[in-house]
Amino acid sequence: MRKKNGVAGYLFFLPGFLFFAVFILYPLIRNLIYSFYDFRLSDLNHLEFIGFGNYVNVFTDPVFWISLKNIVIYGLISVPGQMIIGFFVAYALHRNGFGTKTFRVLYFLPVITSWVVASLIFKFVFTDQGYLNYFIMDKLHLTDTTISWLSDPNKALLVVGFLGIWKGIGWVMVIYMAALQGVPVDQYEAASLDGCNTWNKIRYITLPAIRSTTFFIQMMLIIGAFNVFTSIYLITDGGPLHQTEVMLTRMYQKAFTEYDLGYASALSYVFAIIIAILTFIQFRLNKED
């Protein structure tokens, strides 16, 4: 009977393992192998072993360092913005009151909005002939010259960062709201009796009580910042002159525009290693705290 139960367990396990092996494990191994070869989509029959050549090309490619810098800038804009605004929205709406359910829905709507739709809307608003320039020039009369929001790399990264904040506030709000439900109400009541104001309650009661949630949100948002692709691809396409490239757009360009799969494979593993190192550092810092 025990043997039959063991066989049945393996049979239940087999479909999931086969799916994982075929669609995740095999592509990962194959991708690692390709990273050591000169392999191009334009000539599938040509497969030349070049060792760490692709990795050398990645680290000597100026666009790689530009893309890494842009990811850091995007993360510094979007991650704190989402966390700070999302927390205060959650704090304001976590208790049921008049209109709170409506505002929860309104703040969460951007989360379920398609990245494609949101990116195209932001592109329409911030383009040179877009609504924002029209409003600033023709309605407010603040300037007579067109502001190039998307042609200037620094402004373009700000636009994409604002999009990331707008899209992510609702998700952060929901996670924080769930955590705030676990903070004992009697602690707030005791603090009120001691004369604590709202800020001191947040600082000394709320934030310490939801520290693990804050760590989880921070980790997920940093990983999400490194995975930014759709907004950059649709709003700036990495331009002008690769100045707004990020790692995923660079990977996509190398694989499907220049057909250099070897370089793209090497870049994907460099990308994965960077995320793994950041995650490890975050866990260590959180453990020390």
C-alpha positions as CSV (number, residue, x, y, z in Angstrom):
1,M,0.0,0.0,0.0
2,R,2.8,2.4,0.9
3,K,4.6,1.7,-2.4
4,K,1.4,2.3,-4.3
5,N,0.9,5.6,-2.5
6,G,4.5,6.6,-3.4
7,V,4.0,5.8,-7.1
8,A,0.7,7.8,-7.1
9,G,2.5,10.8,-5.5
10,Y,5.2,10.7,-8.2
11,L,2.5,10.5,-10.9
12,F,0.8,13.6,-9.5
13,F,4.2,15.4,-9.3
14,L,5.2,14.4,-12.9
15,P,3.0,16.8,-15.0
16,G,4.2,19.9,-13.0
17,F,7.8,18.7,-13.2
18,L,7.6,18.1,-17.0
19,F,6.1,21.5,-17.5
20,F,8.9,23.1,-15.4
21,A,11.6,21.1,-17.2
22,V,10.4,21.8,-20.8
23,F,9.4,25.4,-20.5
24,I,11.7,26.8,-17.8
25,L,14.7,24.5,-17.0
26,Y,15.6,23.5,-20.6
27,P,15.4,27.1,-21.9
28,L,17.6,28.3,-19.0
29,I,20.2,25.7,-19.7
30,R,20.1,26.3,-23.5
31,N,20.3,30.0,-22.9
32,L,23.4,29.5,-20.7
33,I,25.0,27.4,-23.5
34,Y,24.3,30.0,-26.2
35,S,25.9,32.7,-24.0
36,F,29.3,31.0,-24.7
37,Y,28.8,30.9,-28.5
38,D,28.7,33.3,-31.4
39,F,25.1,32.5,-32.3
40,R,22.9,34.7,-34.6
41,L,19.4,34.4,-35.8
42,S,20.5,35.6,-39.2
43,D,22.6,32.4,-39.6
44,L,21.2,29.5,-37.5
45,N,23.7,27.0,-38.9
46,H,26.7,29.0,-37.6
47,L,27.5,28.2,-34.0
48,E,31.1,29.1,-32.9
49,F,32.4,28.6,-29.4
50,I,33.9,31.8,-28.1
51,G,34.1,31.2,-24.4
52,F,33.5,34.3,-22.3
53,G,33.6,36.5,-25.4
54,N,30.0,37.5,-25.2
55,Y,30.4,38.4,-21.5
56,V,33.5,40.5,-22.4
57,N,31.4,42.3,-25.1
58,V,28.7,43.0,-22.5
59,F,31.0,44.6,-20.0
60,T,32.9,46.6,-22.7
61,D,29.7,47.8,-24.3
62,P,29.0,51.5,-23.4
63,V,25.3,51.0,-23.9
64,F,25.3,48.3,-21.2
65,W,26.6,50.8,-18.6
66,I,24.1,53.4,-19.8
67,S,21.2,50.9,-19.4
68,L,22.4,50.0,-15.9
69,K,22.6,53.6,-14.9
70,N,19.1,54.2,-16.3
71,I,17.7,51.3,-14.3
72,V,19.2,52.8,-11.1
73,I,17.7,56.2,-11.9
74,Y,14.4,54.7,-12.7
75,G,14.5,52.7,-9.5
76,L,15.4,55.8,-7.4
77,I,12.4,57.6,-8.9
78,S,9.8,54.9,-8.9
79,V,10.5,52.7,-5.9
80,P,10.5,55.4,-3.1
81,G,7.6,57.2,-4.9
82,Q,5.4,54.1,-4.9
83,M,6.3,53.1,-1.3
84,I,5.8,56.6,0.2
85,I,2.6,57.5,-1.6
86,G,1.2,54.0,-1.4
87,F,1.7,53.8,2.3
88,F,0.0,57.1,3.1
89,V,-2.9,56.2,0.8
90,A,-3.2,52.9,2.6
91,Y,-3.0,54.6,6.0
92,A,-5.8,57.0,5.0
93,L,-8.1,54.3,3.5
94,H,-7.4,51.2,5.6
95,R,-10.4,51.9,8.0
96,N,-13.9,51.8,6.5
97,G,-15.4,55.3,6.2
98,F,-17.5,57.4,3.9
99,G,-16.1,57.1,0.3
100,T,-13.1,54.9,1.2
101,K,-14.2,52.0,-1.0
102,T,-14.6,54.3,-3.9
103,F,-11.1,55.7,-3.5
104,R,-9.6,52.3,-3.0
105,V,-11.1,51.3,-6.4
106,L,-9.8,54.5,-8.0
107,Y,-6.3,54.0,-6.7
108,F,-6.2,50.4,-7.8
109,L,-7.5,51.0,-11.4
110,P,-4.0,51.9,-12.8
111,V,-2.7,48.5,-11.5
112,I,-5.1,46.6,-13.8
113,T,-4.7,49.0,-16.7
114,S,-2.6,47.5,-19.5
115,W,1.0,48.7,-19.6
116,V,0.6,49.2,-23.3
117,V,-2.4,51.4,-22.9
118,A,-0.9,53.4,-20.0
119,S,2.4,53.9,-21.9
120,L,0.7,55.1,-25.0
121,I,-1.4,57.6,-23.0
122,F,1.7,59.0,-21.3
123,K,3.4,59.2,-24.7
124,F,0.4,61.2,-26.0
125,V,0.4,63.5,-23.0
126,F,4.2,64.2,-22.9
127,T,5.0,64.3,-26.6
128,D,6.2,67.6,-28.1
129,Q,2.7,68.2,-29.5
130,G,1.0,66.6,-26.6
131,Y,-1.6,67.8,-24.1
132,L,0.9,68.9,-21.4
133,N,2.8,71.2,-23.7
134,Y,-0.5,72.6,-25.0
135,F,-1.7,73.2,-21.4
136,I,1.6,74.9,-20.4
137,M,2.0,77.0,-23.5
138,D,-1.5,77.9,-24.6
139,K,-3.5,77.8,-21.4
140,L,-1.1,78.8,-18.6
141,H,1.3,80.8,-21.0
142,L,4.3,79.8,-18.8
143,T,6.7,79.4,-21.8
144,D,6.8,80.1,-25.6
145,T,9.0,77.2,-26.4
146,T,8.1,73.5,-26.6
147,I,9.4,71.4,-23.7
148,S,11.0,68.2,-25.1
149,W,9.8,65.8,-22.4
150,L,10.7,62.7,-24.4
151,S,13.7,63.9,-26.5
152,D,15.7,64.8,-23.4
153,P,17.0,61.6,-21.7
154,N,16.7,63.0,-18.1
155,K,13.1,64.2,-18.7
156,A,12.2,61.0,-20.5
157,L,13.3,58.9,-17.5
158,L,11.3,61.2,-15.2
159,V,8.2,60.6,-17.4
160,V,8.7,56.8,-17.3
161,G,9.4,57.0,-13.5
162,F,6.1,58.9,-13.0
163,L,4.3,56.2,-15.0
164,G,5.8,53.5,-12.8
165,I,4.6,55.4,-9.7
166,W,1.1,55.9,-11.1
167,K,0.9,52.2,-12.0
168,G,2.3,50.9,-8.7
169,I,0.6,53.0,-6.0
170,G,-2.5,50.8,-6.0
171,W,-0.5,47.6,-5.5
172,V,1.5,49.0,-2.7
173,M,-1.7,50.4,-1.1
174,V,-3.4,46.9,-1.1
175,I,-0.3,45.2,0.5
176,Y,0.0,47.9,3.2
177,M,-3.7,47.9,3.9
178,A,-3.5,44.2,4.6
179,A,-0.6,44.8,7.0
180,L,-2.3,47.7,8.8
181,Q,-5.2,45.4,9.7
182,G,-2.8,43.5,12.0
183,V,-1.6,46.5,14.0
184,P,-3.4,46.4,17.4
185,V,-5.9,49.3,17.8
186,D,-5.2,49.4,21.5
187,Q,-1.7,50.7,20.9
188,Y,-3.1,53.7,19.0
189,E,-5.6,54.3,21.9
190,A,-2.8,54.2,24.5
191,A,-0.7,56.5,22.4
192,S,-3.6,59.0,22.1
193,L,-4.0,59.0,25.9
194,D,-0.3,59.8,26.2
195,G,-0.8,62.8,23.8
196,C,0.9,61.3,20.7
197,N,0.1,63.1,17.4
198,T,-0.6,61.2,14.2
199,W,3.0,61.4,12.9
200,N,4.4,59.9,16.2
201,K,1.9,57.1,16.0
202,I,3.0,56.3,12.5
203,R,6.7,56.6,13.4
204,Y,6.7,54.6,16.6
205,I,3.8,52.2,16.2
206,T,2.8,51.7,12.6
207,L,6.1,51.6,10.8
208,P,7.9,49.2,13.2
209,A,4.8,46.9,13.2
210,I,4.8,46.5,9.4
211,R,8.6,46.4,8.9
212,S,8.5,42.9,7.3
213,T,5.8,44.1,4.8
214,T,7.9,47.1,3.9
215,F,10.9,44.9,3.2
216,F,8.7,42.6,1.0
217,I,7.3,45.6,-0.9
218,Q,10.8,47.1,-1.3
219,M,12.3,43.9,-2.6
220,M,9.4,43.3,-5.1
221,L,9.6,46.9,-6.4
222,I,13.3,46.8,-6.9
223,I,13.0,43.6,-8.9
224,G,10.2,45.2,-10.8
225,A,12.3,48.3,-11.6
226,F,15.0,46.1,-13.1
227,N,12.3,44.4,-15.2
228,V,11.0,47.7,-16.8
229,F,10.5,47.2,-20.5
230,T,7.1,48.0,-22.0
231,S,7.1,51.7,-21.0
232,I,10.6,52.4,-22.2
233,Y,10.0,50.4,-25.4
234,L,6.8,52.2,-26.3
235,I,7.5,55.8,-25.0
236,T,11.2,56.3,-26.1
237,D,12.3,53.0,-27.7
238,G,15.6,53.5,-25.9
239,G,16.3,56.8,-27.8
240,P,17.7,59.2,-28.4
241,L,20.9,57.4,-29.3
242,H,20.4,54.7,-26.7
243,Q,20.4,57.3,-23.9
244,T,17.2,55.8,-22.3
245,E,18.0,52.2,-22.9
246,V,17.5,49.7,-20.0
247,M,18.7,46.1,-19.8
248,L,15.6,44.5,-21.2
249,T,15.3,46.9,-24.1
250,R,19.0,46.3,-24.9
251,M,18.5,42.6,-24.6
252,Y,15.5,42.8,-27.0
253,Q,17.4,44.9,-29.5
254,K,20.4,42.7,-29.5
255,A,18.3,39.5,-29.9
256,F,15.6,40.6,-32.4
257,T,17.0,43.6,-34.2
258,E,20.7,42.8,-34.4
259,Y,20.0,39.0,-34.2
260,D,22.9,38.5,-31.8
261,L,21.5,35.8,-29.6
262,G,24.8,35.0,-28.0
263,Y,25.2,38.5,-26.6
264,A,21.6,38.7,-25.5
265,S,22.0,35.4,-23.7
266,A,25.1,36.6,-21.9
267,L,23.3,39.8,-21.0
268,S,20.4,37.9,-19.6
269,Y,22.6,36.0,-17.2
270,V,24.5,39.2,-16.1
271,F,21.0,40.7,-15.5
272,A,20.0,37.7,-13.4
273,I,23.2,37.8,-11.4
274,I,22.8,41.5,-10.6
275,I,19.2,40.9,-9.3
276,A,20.4,37.9,-7.3
277,I,23.1,40.0,-5.6
278,L,20.7,42.8,-4.8
279,T,18.2,40.4,-3.4
280,F,20.9,38.8,-1.2
281,I,22.1,42.1,0.1
282,Q,18.5,43.1,0.9
283,F,17.9,39.9,2.9
284,R,21.2,40.4,4.8
285,L,20.3,44.0,5.7
286,N,16.8,43.0,6.7
287,K,18.2,40.1,8.8
288,E,20.6,42.5,10.6
289,D,17.8,44.9,11.3
